[in-house]
Amino acid sequence: MLLPTGPLRNVTLTGLLLTVLTAAPARAQTNPGIPFLPKGFANPDEFWDRMFGNLDADTERALQKIEVSYKNEVAFGQPQVEAFLAYLQQQELRVVRKGKEVDYLKQLVETIRPSMQNAKRYQKLTINLVDSPRVDARSFPGGTLFFFKGLLSFADSEAALVGIVGHELSHLDRGHLLWPLKRTRMLQQTFDNAAGGFDPQQFFAAGATMTRMLSRPFRPQDEAEADRDGAAWAYRTGYDPREMAALFDRLHQRSNDPKLPFAAFFRTHPYSDDRASALLKQYDELQQTDPRDPLYRGIKNLAQRIPKSQQTFPE
């Protein structure tokens, strides 16, 4: 059984990795820089497709059956968190772990967390706030989440922000963050039978691998699932998911505005009118199966950083 232990636990980022992390995703695709190429793969792109590309139905079902302990998940996520923190440090972005806004985010997370199927697995979540105007949010294996101040400023309501919180928690709940590890476990046997073998620790410690995992960590279907969960969980807790759709629509409309510095979360996610429309359609379906009215927006809650769980305001 492949376990990301030993050297992988203590990955230290160098200036070279920081350079790789800031490179454009397209460059990483054309020059992955894989430190090895297992026998049976004609080129690096073929290898990346096997590791990060789309899955056939049989492979996906097989991967879903592979279990990863929480301890191993944390070990897998640690170097990714370290890489992201190093990137933020290089950008001179301060990470805040205490204060009113962090407490506010923690309360929103705790509002949504009970909706997760694996809520017991993620009883301890680490919440970070990045002091940056960028509109961004990230989740990492083991339960570490980053929210950028720009997201709190860009959202029009607490309902919209709760939808994004749910989106991030969904990636944890559904195991989207563990696909690379699971696929490596599945492929390891094939590689072990090939000349030259396969070193999973070397693979996950490689800068090119880390770049792929940080720049485009999810598949389109993962994003669609996370959107649906975020909207459904917000709805169940009394929030209006149409606010989440409105946020995506505003992102689509302003994506070409140079005054709004979008970061990796939204740049690599294909939010569009179609995505907002999908959420509005989901809202109609939720109202048909579980009618709820009125639903809460929480404009004043967001403005004052007071969660609905503590106080509701007239709307």
C-alpha positions as CSV (number, residue, x, y, z in Angstrom):
1,M,0.0,0.0,0.0
2,L,1.4,3.3,-1.1
3,L,1.8,5.7,1.9
4,P,3.1,9.3,1.4
5,T,5.5,9.1,4.3
6,G,9.2,9.6,4.9
7,P,10.7,12.3,2.7
8,L,7.3,13.3,1.4
9,R,6.3,14.6,4.8
10,N,9.2,17.0,4.9
11,V,9.2,18.5,1.4
12,T,11.0,21.9,1.6
13,L,10.3,24.3,-1.3
14,T,13.2,25.9,-2.9
15,G,13.3,28.9,-5.1
16,L,13.1,26.6,-8.1
17,L,9.7,25.3,-7.0
18,L,8.5,28.8,-6.3
19,T,9.4,29.7,-9.9
20,V,7.5,26.6,-11.1
21,L,4.5,27.5,-9.0
22,T,4.2,30.9,-10.6
23,A,4.5,29.6,-14.1
24,A,1.5,29.6,-16.4
25,P,-0.4,26.3,-16.4
26,A,0.0,26.0,-20.2
27,R,3.8,26.0,-19.7
28,A,3.5,23.2,-17.2
29,Q,1.5,21.2,-19.7
30,T,4.0,21.5,-22.5
31,N,7.0,21.0,-20.3
32,P,6.0,18.9,-17.3
33,G,9.5,18.2,-16.2
34,I,8.7,14.7,-14.9
35,P,11.9,13.4,-13.3
36,F,11.2,10.0,-14.8
37,L,9.0,8.4,-17.4
38,P,7.7,4.8,-16.6
39,K,8.0,2.3,-19.4
40,G,4.9,2.2,-21.6
41,F,4.4,5.9,-21.9
42,A,5.5,7.5,-25.1
43,N,5.6,11.0,-23.8
44,P,5.1,13.0,-20.6
45,D,1.7,14.3,-21.7
46,E,0.4,10.7,-22.0
47,F,1.5,10.1,-18.4
48,W,-0.2,13.3,-17.2
49,D,-3.4,12.3,-18.9
50,R,-3.4,9.0,-17.1
51,M,-2.8,10.7,-13.8
52,F,-5.0,13.8,-14.0
53,G,-7.2,13.3,-17.1
54,N,-10.8,12.0,-17.4
55,L,-11.7,8.6,-16.2
56,D,-13.8,5.9,-17.8
57,A,-16.7,4.6,-15.7
58,D,-15.0,1.4,-14.6
59,T,-11.8,3.1,-13.5
60,E,-13.8,5.7,-11.5
61,R,-15.8,3.0,-9.7
62,A,-12.6,1.2,-8.9
63,L,-11.0,4.4,-7.5
64,Q,-14.0,5.1,-5.4
65,K,-13.4,1.8,-3.6
66,I,-9.9,2.7,-2.6
67,E,-9.8,3.9,1.0
68,V,-7.4,6.5,2.3
69,S,-7.1,6.9,6.0
70,Y,-7.3,10.3,7.5
71,K,-3.7,10.1,8.7
72,N,-2.5,9.3,5.2
73,E,-4.7,12.1,3.8
74,V,-3.1,14.6,6.2
75,A,0.4,13.4,5.2
76,F,-0.6,13.7,1.5
77,G,-1.9,17.3,2.0
78,Q,0.9,18.6,4.1
79,P,3.4,19.3,1.3
80,Q,0.6,20.9,-0.8
81,V,-0.2,23.3,2.1
82,E,3.5,24.0,2.5
83,A,3.8,24.8,-1.2
84,F,0.8,27.1,-1.1
85,L,2.1,28.9,2.0
86,A,5.5,29.3,0.3
87,Y,3.8,30.7,-2.8
88,L,1.9,33.2,-0.6
89,Q,5.0,34.2,1.2
90,Q,6.8,34.8,-2.1
91,Q,3.9,37.1,-3.1
92,E,4.3,38.9,0.2
93,L,0.7,38.0,1.2
94,R,0.1,37.7,4.9
95,V,-1.9,34.7,6.2
96,V,-4.2,35.6,9.1
97,R,-5.3,32.8,11.6
98,K,-6.9,34.9,14.3
99,G,-9.4,37.8,14.4
100,K,-13.0,38.7,13.8
101,E,-13.0,37.7,10.1
102,V,-11.3,34.4,10.8
103,D,-13.8,33.7,13.5
104,Y,-16.6,34.6,11.2
105,L,-15.4,32.2,8.5
106,K,-15.0,29.4,11.1
107,Q,-18.7,29.9,12.2
108,L,-19.8,29.7,8.6
109,V,-17.8,26.5,8.1
110,E,-19.3,25.0,11.3
111,T,-22.8,26.0,10.0
112,I,-22.2,23.9,6.8
113,R,-20.0,21.1,8.1
114,P,-22.8,19.0,9.6
115,S,-24.2,18.6,6.1
116,M,-21.1,16.7,5.0
117,Q,-21.4,12.9,4.8
118,N,-17.9,12.7,6.3
119,A,-18.4,15.4,8.9
120,K,-16.9,13.1,11.6
121,R,-13.7,12.6,9.5
122,Y,-13.2,16.4,9.3
123,Q,-14.0,17.4,12.9
124,K,-10.9,19.6,12.9
125,L,-10.6,22.1,10.0
126,T,-7.9,24.7,9.8
127,I,-9.2,28.0,8.5
128,N,-6.8,30.6,7.0
129,L,-7.5,34.1,5.7
130,V,-5.2,35.5,3.1
131,D,-4.8,39.3,3.3
132,S,-5.2,40.0,-0.4
133,P,-7.9,41.6,-2.6
134,R,-7.9,38.6,-4.8
135,V,-11.2,36.6,-5.1
136,D,-10.0,33.2,-4.2
137,A,-10.6,30.1,-2.0
138,R,-8.7,26.8,-1.7
139,S,-9.1,23.5,0.1
140,F,-6.4,20.9,0.7
141,P,-6.3,17.3,1.8
142,G,-6.7,16.9,5.5
143,G,-9.0,19.8,6.0
144,T,-6.9,23.0,5.5
145,L,-8.9,25.8,3.9
146,F,-7.8,29.2,2.6
147,F,-10.1,32.1,1.9
148,F,-8.9,35.4,0.5
149,K,-10.2,38.8,1.8
150,G,-11.2,39.7,-1.8
151,L,-13.8,37.0,-1.7
152,L,-15.4,38.5,1.4
153,S,-15.4,41.9,-0.3
154,F,-16.8,40.6,-3.6
155,A,-19.6,38.6,-2.2
156,D,-22.9,40.5,-1.9
157,S,-24.3,38.4,0.9
158,E,-23.6,35.8,3.5
159,A,-25.7,33.4,1.4
160,A,-23.2,33.8,-1.5
161,L,-20.2,33.2,0.8
162,V,-21.8,30.2,2.4
163,G,-22.3,28.7,-1.0
164,I,-18.5,29.0,-1.7
165,V,-17.7,27.6,1.8
166,G,-19.9,24.6,0.9
167,H,-18.2,24.3,-2.4
168,E,-14.8,23.9,-0.7
169,L,-16.1,21.5,2.0
170,S,-17.7,19.4,-0.8
171,H,-14.2,18.8,-2.3
172,L,-13.2,17.4,1.0
173,D,-16.4,15.4,1.5
174,R,-16.4,13.8,-1.9
175,G,-12.7,13.0,-1.9
176,H,-12.0,15.1,-5.0
177,L,-8.6,16.1,-3.4
178,L,-7.5,12.4,-3.1
179,W,-7.9,11.4,-6.8
180,P,-4.2,11.9,-7.6
181,L,-3.2,9.7,-4.6
182,K,-5.8,7.0,-5.5
183,R,-4.8,7.0,-9.1
184,T,-1.2,6.6,-8.2
185,R,-2.0,3.6,-6.0
186,M,-3.9,2.0,-8.8
187,L,-1.1,2.7,-11.4
188,Q,1.7,1.7,-9.1
189,Q,1.3,-2.0,-9.7
190,T,1.5,-1.5,-13.4
191,F,4.6,0.7,-13.1
192,D,6.2,-1.8,-10.7
193,N,5.9,-4.4,-13.3
194,A,7.7,-2.2,-15.9
195,A,11.4,-1.8,-16.2
196,G,12.6,1.1,-14.1
197,G,9.8,0.9,-11.6
198,F,8.0,3.8,-10.1
199,D,8.8,6.0,-7.1
200,P,5.6,7.6,-5.8
201,Q,7.4,9.7,-3.2
202,Q,9.6,11.1,-6.0
203,F,6.5,11.8,-8.1
204,F,4.6,13.7,-5.4
205,A,7.7,15.6,-4.2
206,A,8.5,16.8,-7.8
207,G,7.9,20.4,-8.5
208,A,6.0,19.7,-11.7
209,T,3.6,17.4,-9.9
210,M,3.0,20.0,-7.2
211,T,2.3,22.7,-9.8
212,R,-0.3,20.5,-11.5
213,M,-2.0,19.8,-8.2
214,L,-2.1,23.4,-7.1
215,S,-2.9,25.1,-10.4
216,R,-5.7,22.8,-11.6
217,P,-6.6,20.5,-8.8
218,F,-10.1,19.4,-9.9
219,R,-11.9,18.0,-12.9
220,P,-14.9,19.8,-14.4
221,Q,-17.3,17.1,-13.0
222,D,-15.8,17.7,-9.5
223,E,-16.5,21.4,-9.8
224,A,-20.1,20.7,-10.8
225,E,-20.6,18.4,-7.8
226,A,-19.1,21.0,-5.5
227,D,-21.4,23.6,-6.9
228,R,-24.4,21.5,-6.4
229,D,-23.4,20.6,-2.8
230,G,-22.6,24.2,-2.0
231,A,-26.0,25.3,-3.2
232,A,-28.0,22.4,-1.6
233,W,-26.2,22.8,1.8
234,A,-26.8,26.5,1.9
235,Y,-30.5,25.9,1.0
236,R,-30.9,23.4,3.8
237,T,-29.5,25.8,6.3
238,G,-32.0,28.5,5.2
239,Y,-29.8,30.5,2.8
240,D,-30.9,31.5,-0.7
241,P,-28.6,29.7,-3.3
242,R,-29.6,32.2,-5.9
243,E,-27.0,34.4,-4.3
244,M,-24.3,31.9,-5.2
245,A,-25.5,32.0,-8.8
246,A,-25.5,35.8,-8.8
247,L,-21.9,35.8,-7.5
248,F,-20.8,33.5,-10.4
249,D,-22.7,35.7,-12.9
250,R,-21.0,38.8,-11.6
251,L,-17.6,37.0,-11.9
252,H,-18.4,36.2,-15.5
253,Q,-19.4,39.8,-16.3
254,R,-16.3,41.3,-14.6
255,S,-13.7,38.7,-15.6
256,N,-12.1,41.1,-18.0
257,D,-12.0,44.0,-15.6
258,P,-8.3,44.6,-14.9
259,K,-9.2,46.4,-11.7
260,L,-10.4,43.1,-10.2
261,P,-7.5,40.7,-9.5
262,F,-8.8,37.2,-9.9
263,A,-6.7,34.4,-8.6
264,A,-6.3,30.7,-9.3
265,F,-9.6,29.5,-7.8
266,F,-11.8,31.4,-10.3
267,R,-9.3,31.7,-13.1
268,T,-9.1,27.9,-13.5
269,H,-12.8,27.3,-12.9
270,P,-15.0,27.8,-15.9
271,Y,-17.7,29.9,-14.2
272,S,-20.0,31.4,-16.7
273,D,-23.6,32.2,-17.5
274,D,-24.2,28.5,-18.0
275,R,-22.9,27.7,-14.5
276,A,-25.0,30.3,-12.9
277,S,-28.0,29.0,-14.9
278,A,-27.3,25.5,-13.6
279,L,-27.6,26.8,-10.0
280,L,-30.8,28.6,-10.7
281,K,-32.2,25.4,-12.2
282,Q,-31.1,23.6,-9.1
283,Y,-32.9,26.2,-7.0
284,D,-36.2,25.5,-8.8
285,E,-35.7,21.8,-8.2
286,L,-35.0,22.3,-4.5
287,Q,-38.2,24.4,-4.2
288,Q,-40.2,21.7,-5.8
289,T,-38.9,18.9,-3.6
290,D,-38.5,20.8,-0.4
291,P,-40.2,24.2,-0.5
292,R,-38.7,26.9,1.7
293,D,-39.8,30.5,1.9
294,P,-38.5,32.9,2.8
295,L,-34.8,32.2,2.3
296,Y,-32.1,34.3,3.9
297,R,-29.6,36.5,2.1
298,G,-27.6,37.9,5.0
299,I,-26.4,41.2,3.5
300,K,-26.0,42.8,6.9
301,N,-24.5,39.7,8.4
302,L,-21.7,39.7,5.9
303,A,-21.2,43.5,6.3
304,Q,-20.9,43.2,10.0
305,R,-19.2,39.7,10.1
306,I,-22.0,38.4,12.3
307,P,-23.3,34.9,11.1
308,K,-27.0,34.1,10.8
309,S,-26.5,31.5,13.5
310,Q,-26.0,34.4,15.9
311,Q,-28.3,37.0,14.6
312,T,-30.8,37.5,11.8
313,F,-31.6,40.9,10.3
314,P,-34.8,42.1,8.6
315,E,-34.6,41.7,4.9
